[in-house]
Amino acid sequence: MNNNKIDKKLRKAFDAKLPQATHNPWFTRKVINRLPYKQKNRATIIEYIGFALAAISLIAFWVATISAVLNCTFITVNDLATFAILTVLTIALLIGFMHSLIQRAKL
């Protein structure tokens, strides 16, 4: 049997036997205010440590690349490729971090 059909049958059975709740605009706020505080889980901490390590690594690569270019008298194609790759990695890290923050805010 399809799960949707089972869900519909269960919903009809519950609706038939349970009393209807009164409409109270403060109900949601009351319930949420009584919930215990969310505790940070270990996965979140590990994720933030990963983002921090990636950011530190990127900063180190940026500093090393810029100092190497400043010590040379000319810029090579390899230098431009390195700048492009570092730029893409920096943008990807920022997007990943922002996506993580947005997903946590939705929960």
MDTraj code that builds the backbone (N, CA, C; nanometers):
import mdtraj as md
import numpy as np

residues = "MET ASN ASN ASN LYS ILE ASP LYS LYS LEU ARG LYS ALA PHE ASP ALA LYS LEU PRO GLN ALA THR HIS ASN PRO TRP PHE THR ARG LYS VAL ILE ASN ARG LEU PRO TYR LYS GLN LYS ASN ARG ALA THR ILE ILE GLU TYR ILE GLY PHE ALA LEU ALA ALA ILE SER LEU ILE ALA PHE TRP VAL ALA THR ILE SER ALA VAL LEU ASN CYS THR PHE ILE THR VAL ASN ASP LEU ALA THR PHE ALA ILE LEU THR VAL LEU THR ILE ALA LEU LEU ILE GLY PHE MET HIS SER LEU ILE GLN ARG ALA LYS LEU".split()
xyz = np.array([
    [0.0844, -0.1183, 0.0000],
    [0.0000, 0.0000, 0.0000],
    [0.0887, 0.1243, 0.0000],
    [0.0452, 0.2237, -0.0692],
    [0.1222, 0.3474, -0.0830],
    [0.1241, 0.4234, 0.0495],
    [0.2379, 0.4846, 0.0805],
    [0.2501, 0.5593, 0.2060],
    [0.1530, 0.6762, 0.2129],
    [0.1254, 0.7412, 0.0995],
    [0.0304, 0.8526, 0.0988],
    [-0.1087, 0.8061, 0.1390],
    [-0.1480, 0.6906, 0.0924],
    [-0.2805, 0.6380, 0.1265],
    [-0.2885, 0.6056, 0.2753],
    [-0.1812, 0.5498, 0.3276],
    [-0.1774, 0.5190, 0.4710],
    [-0.1834, 0.6477, 0.5521],
    [-0.1075, 0.7483, 0.5094],
    [-0.1086, 0.8770, 0.5791],
    [-0.2475, 0.9396, 0.5784],
    [-0.3157, 0.9341, 0.4637],
    [-0.4505, 0.9916, 0.4543],
    [-0.5485, 0.9173, 0.5452],
    [-0.5375, 0.7845, 0.5491],
    [-0.6262, 0.7067, 0.6360],
    [-0.6011, 0.7385, 0.7833],
    [-0.4744, 0.7493, 0.8197],
    [-0.4417, 0.7840, 0.9584],
    [-0.4919, 0.9242, 0.9938],
    [-0.4748, 1.0193, 0.9019],
    [-0.5207, 1.1559, 0.9264],
    [-0.6719, 1.1591, 0.9471],
    [-0.7452, 1.0849, 0.8638],
    [-0.8913, 1.0803, 0.8779],
    [-0.9307, 1.0170, 1.0110],
    [-0.8589, 0.9124, 1.0506],
    [-0.8909, 0.8462, 1.1773],
    [-0.8632, 0.9385, 1.2949],
    [-0.7533, 1.0097, 1.2916],
    [-0.7215, 1.1030, 1.4003],
    [-0.8207, 1.2196, 1.4034],
    [-0.8525, 1.2728, 1.2855],
    [-0.9466, 1.3845, 1.2803],
    [-1.0835, 1.3451, 1.3330],
    [-1.1230, 1.2216, 1.3098],
    [-1.2555, 1.1766, 1.3536],
    [-1.2606, 1.1566, 1.5049],
    [-1.1529, 1.1142, 1.5671],
    [-1.1549, 1.0796, 1.7092],
    [-1.1031, 1.1881, 1.8020],
    [-1.0161, 1.2768, 1.7536],
    [-0.9570, 1.3775, 1.8405],
    [-1.0378, 1.5064, 1.8387],
    [-1.0453, 1.5759, 1.9521],
    [-1.1164, 1.7047, 1.9523],
    [-1.0359, 1.8096, 1.8765],
    [-1.1055, 1.9041, 1.8190],
    [-1.0397, 2.0106, 1.7445],
    [-0.9810, 2.1129, 1.8412],
    [-0.8607, 2.1579, 1.8125],
    [-0.7957, 2.2567, 1.8975],
    [-0.8553, 2.3941, 1.8702],
    [-0.8659, 2.4735, 1.9752],
    [-0.9145, 2.6095, 1.9575],
    [-0.8038, 2.6942, 1.8966],
    [-0.8448, 2.7971, 1.8250],
    [-0.7452, 2.8838, 1.7608],
    [-0.6911, 2.9814, 1.8642],
    [-0.5595, 2.9765, 1.8857],
    [-0.4953, 3.0648, 1.9808],
    [-0.3674, 3.1153, 1.9165],
    [-0.3594, 3.2444, 1.8838],
    [-0.2393, 3.2953, 1.8162],
    [-0.1141, 3.2887, 1.9026],
    [-0.1290, 3.2758, 2.0346],
    [-0.0141, 3.2711, 2.1242],
    [0.0332, 3.1290, 2.1500],
    [-0.0375, 3.0315, 2.0957],
    [-0.0037, 2.8914, 2.1240],
    [0.1394, 2.8591, 2.0832],
    [0.1784, 2.8954, 1.9626],
    [0.3126, 2.8626, 1.9134],
    [0.4195, 2.9277, 2.0001],
    [0.4002, 3.0541, 2.0340],
    [0.4990, 3.1229, 2.1161],
    [0.5092, 3.0580, 2.2541],
    [0.3951, 3.0194, 2.3131],
    [0.3978, 2.9554, 2.4448],
    [0.4752, 2.8239, 2.4391],
    [0.4491, 2.7471, 2.3354],
    [0.5167, 2.6173, 2.3228],
    [0.6659, 2.6369, 2.3016],
    [0.7030, 2.7265, 2.2142],
    [0.8449, 2.7487, 2.1858],
    [0.9171, 2.8039, 2.3084],
    [0.8518, 2.8908, 2.3829],
    [0.9151, 2.9465, 2.5027],
    [0.9389, 2.8406, 2.6099],
    [0.8629, 2.7353, 2.6088],
    [0.8799, 2.6297, 2.7097],
    [0.9775, 2.5204, 2.6668],
    [1.0211, 2.5247, 2.5435],
    [1.1162, 2.4239, 2.4974],
    [1.2531, 2.4491, 2.5596],
    [1.3301, 2.3438, 2.5846],
    [1.4651, 2.3640, 2.6383],
    [1.5540, 2.4295, 2.5333],
    [1.6569, 2.4970, 2.5816],
    [1.7508, 2.5615, 2.4908],
    [1.8204, 2.4576, 2.4057],
    [1.8458, 2.4957, 2.2798],
    [1.9192, 2.4065, 2.1910],
    [2.0642, 2.4016, 2.2337],
    [2.1162, 2.2824, 2.2402],
    [2.2576, 2.2682, 2.2704],
    [2.3311, 2.2430, 2.1397],
    [2.4485, 2.3024, 2.1286],
    [2.5276, 2.2800, 2.0086],
    [2.5740, 2.1347, 2.0066],
    [2.5572, 2.0736, 1.8928],
    [2.6047, 1.9364, 1.8836],
    [2.7493, 1.9344, 1.8354],
    [2.8090, 1.8221, 1.8471],
    [2.9521, 1.8097, 1.8134],
    [2.9776, 1.8285, 1.6653],
    [2.8803, 1.7913, 1.5834],
    [2.8992, 1.8061, 1.4386],
    [2.9146, 1.9530, 1.4011],
    [2.8398, 2.0404, 1.4680],
    [2.8505, 2.1836, 1.4409],
    [2.9889, 2.2346, 1.4786],
    [3.0374, 2.1926, 1.5921],
    [3.1696, 2.2361, 1.6374],
    [3.2772, 2.1873, 1.5416],
    [3.2677, 2.0625, 1.4992],
    [3.3651, 2.0064, 1.4049],
    [3.3580, 2.0804, 1.2717],
    [3.2363, 2.1148, 1.2279],
    [3.2206, 2.1876, 1.1026],
    [3.2857, 2.3255, 1.1106],
    [3.2641, 2.3964, 1.2210],
    [3.3252, 2.5286, 1.2371],
    [3.4775, 2.5188, 1.2463],
    [3.5280, 2.4155, 1.3106],
    [3.6736, 2.3953, 1.3148],
    [3.7273, 2.3715, 1.1741],
    [3.6540, 2.2941, 1.0944],
    [3.6941, 2.2701, 0.9554],
    [3.6974, 2.3985, 0.8733],
    [3.5931, 2.4819, 0.8911],
    [3.5918, 2.6105, 0.8205],
    [3.7079, 2.6982, 0.8650],
    [3.7379, 2.6986, 0.9942],
    [3.8481, 2.7805, 1.0453],
    [3.9819, 2.7321, 0.9891],
    [4.0036, 2.6014, 0.9870],
    [4.1286, 2.5475, 0.9313],
    [4.1416, 2.5788, 0.7827],
    [4.0306, 2.5680, 0.7106],
    [4.0337, 2.5998, 0.5674],
    [4.0645, 2.7479, 0.5463],
    [4.0055, 2.8337, 0.6294],
    [4.0315, 2.9778, 0.6164],
    [4.1773, 3.0101, 0.6473],
    [4.2309, 2.9494, 0.7508],
    [4.3716, 2.9716, 0.7861],
    [4.4630, 2.9236, 0.6734],
    [4.4321, 2.8084, 0.6166],
    [4.5122, 2.7564, 0.5053],
    [4.5061, 2.8496, 0.3846],
    [4.3849, 2.8982, 0.3537],
    [4.3723, 2.9888, 0.2400],
    [4.4487, 3.1189, 0.2629],
    [4.4414, 3.1714, 0.3835],
    [4.5164, 3.2944, 0.4143],
    [4.6657, 3.2704, 0.3976],
    [4.7137, 3.1555, 0.4441],
    [4.8563, 3.1233, 0.4305],
    [4.8958, 3.1123, 0.2833],
    [4.8115, 3.0478, 0.2019],
    [4.8426, 3.0367, 0.0590],
    [4.8389, 3.1735, -0.0096],
    [4.7408, 3.2583, 0.0281],
    [4.7358, 3.3928, -0.0290],
    [4.8632, 3.4708, 0.0043],
    [4.9057, 3.4653, 0.1300],
    [5.0257, 3.5386, 0.1729],
    [5.1483, 3.4858, 0.0998],
    [5.1609, 3.3540, 0.0904],
    [5.2769, 3.2951, 0.0221],
    [5.2774, 3.3314, -0.1265],
    [5.1609, 3.3281, -0.1893],
    [5.1535, 3.3589, -0.3326],
    [5.1829, 3.5058, -0.3592],
    [5.1240, 3.5929, -0.2787],
    [5.1464, 3.7359, -0.2985],
    [5.2921, 3.7735, -0.2705],
    [5.3515, 3.7161, -0.1666],
    [5.4923, 3.7484, -0.1373],
    [5.5844, 3.6933, -0.2463],
    [5.5511, 3.5785, -0.3037],
    [5.6334, 3.5242, -0.4126],
    [5.6242, 3.6121, -0.5367],
    [5.5052, 3.6635, -0.5639],
    [5.4880, 3.7500, -0.6815],
    [5.5572, 3.8846, -0.6604],
    [5.5508, 3.9367, -0.5386],
    [5.6148, 4.0658, -0.5117],
    [5.7671, 4.0569, -0.5183],
    [5.8243, 3.9398, -0.4925],
    [5.9692, 3.9222, -0.4985],
    [6.0203, 3.9014, -0.6409],
    [5.9301, 3.8732, -0.7339],
    [5.9703, 3.8532, -0.8741],
    [5.9531, 3.9831, -0.9518],
    [6.0186, 3.9883, -1.0651],
    [6.0080, 4.1081, -1.1491],
    [5.8975, 4.0950, -1.2533],
    [5.8421, 3.9760, -1.2699],
    [5.7366, 3.9556, -1.3697],
    [5.6360, 3.8525, -1.3173],
    [5.5171, 3.8554, -1.3764],
    [5.4101, 3.7622, -1.3386],
    [5.3957, 3.6595, -1.4496],
    [5.3941, 3.5330, -1.4119],
    [5.3823, 3.4251, -1.5094],
    [5.2374, 3.3780, -1.5189],
    [5.2135, 3.2924, -1.6165],
    [5.0808, 3.2323, -1.6327],
    [5.0487, 3.1451, -1.5118],
    [5.1520, 3.0832, -1.4580],
    [5.1335, 3.0002, -1.3385],
    [5.0853, 3.0855, -1.2198],
    [5.1395, 3.2044, -1.2067],
    [5.0947, 3.2949, -1.1000],
    [4.9481, 3.3327, -1.1181],
    [4.9095, 3.3640, -1.2410],
    [4.7703, 3.3995, -1.2687],
    [4.6766, 3.2816, -1.2403],
    [4.7206, 3.1619, -1.2776],
    [4.6395, 3.0429, -1.2503],
    [4.6261, 3.0210, -1.0999],
    [4.7334, 3.0431, -1.0263],
    [4.7288, 3.0285, -0.8806],
    [4.6336, 3.1297, -0.8194],
    [4.6376, 3.2552, -0.8676],
    [4.5445, 3.3574, -0.8182],
    [4.3997, 3.3183, -0.8486],
    [4.3765, 3.2662, -0.9687],
    [4.2409, 3.2257, -1.0063],
    [4.1908, 3.1119, -0.9177],
    [4.2771, 3.0141, -0.8949],
    [4.2382, 2.9007, -0.8108],
    [4.2124, 2.9454, -0.6672],
    [4.2989, 3.0304, -0.6136],
    [4.2786, 3.0796, -0.4775],
    [4.1508, 3.1625, -0.4663],
    [4.1198, 3.2395, -0.5695],
    [3.9961, 3.3183, -0.5691],
    [3.8742, 3.2266, -0.5685],
    [3.8756, 3.1245, -0.6524],
    [3.7638, 3.0301, -0.6574],
    [3.7492, 2.9572, -0.5231],
    [3.8600, 2.9149, -0.4655],
    [3.8545, 2.8457, -0.3365],
    [3.8031, 2.9365, -0.2249],
    [3.8442, 3.0628, -0.2283],
    [3.7971, 3.1581, -0.1273],
    [3.6469, 3.1806, -0.1398],
    [3.5991, 3.1990, -0.2620],
    [3.4554, 3.2179, -0.2839],
    [3.3780, 3.0930, -0.2436],
    [3.4311, 2.9757, -0.2768],
    [3.3643, 2.8503, -0.2396],
    [3.3566, 2.8336, -0.0880],
    [3.4635, 2.8704, -0.0197],
    [3.4628, 2.8611, 0.1270],
    [3.3602, 2.9568, 0.1862],
    [3.3539, 3.0781, 0.1354],
    [3.2559, 3.1749, 0.1848],
    [3.1129, 3.1293, 0.1582],
    [3.0870, 3.0763, 0.0392],
    [2.9529, 3.0269, 0.0069],
    [2.9167, 2.9091, 0.0958],
    [3.0103, 2.8176, 0.1164],
    [2.9849, 2.7029, 0.2037],
    [2.9549, 2.7444, 0.3463],
    [3.0302, 2.8406, 0.3965],
    [3.0088, 2.8880, 0.5334],
    [2.8743, 2.9581, 0.5456],
    [2.8418, 3.0439, 0.4493],
    [2.7128, 3.1134, 0.4527],
    [2.5969, 3.0148, 0.4395],
    [2.6112, 2.9151, 0.3543],
    [2.5072, 2.8128, 0.3386],
    [2.4860, 2.7383, 0.4697],
    [2.5937, 2.7068, 0.5378],
    [2.5845, 2.6388, 0.6669],
    [2.5115, 2.7253, 0.7692],
    [2.5446, 2.8541, 0.7740],
    [2.4778, 2.9446, 0.8679],
    [2.3290, 2.9579, 0.8366],
    [2.2963, 2.9679, 0.7094],
    [2.1546, 2.9810, 0.6696],
    [2.0777, 2.8547, 0.7053],
    [2.1376, 2.7376, 0.6807],
    [2.0695, 2.6124, 0.7142],
    [2.0477, 2.5990, 0.8632],
    [2.1428, 2.6426, 0.9443],
    [2.1275, 2.6356, 1.0893],
    [2.0212, 2.7336, 1.1379],
    [2.0107, 2.8478, 1.0701],
    [1.9097, 2.9470, 1.1091],
    [1.7696, 2.8964, 1.0792],
    [1.7551, 2.8145, 0.9749],
    [1.6244, 2.7595, 0.9407],
    [1.5780, 2.6565, 1.0420],
    [1.6731, 2.5888, 1.1054],
    [1.6359, 2.4852, 1.2022],
    [1.5929, 2.5536, 1.3266],
])
top = md.Topology()
chain = top.add_chain()
for i, resn in enumerate(residues, 1):
    res = top.add_residue(resn, chain, resSeq=i)
    for name in ("N", "CA", "C"):
        top.add_atom(name, md.element.get_by_symbol(name[0]), res)
traj = md.Trajectory(xyz[None], top)
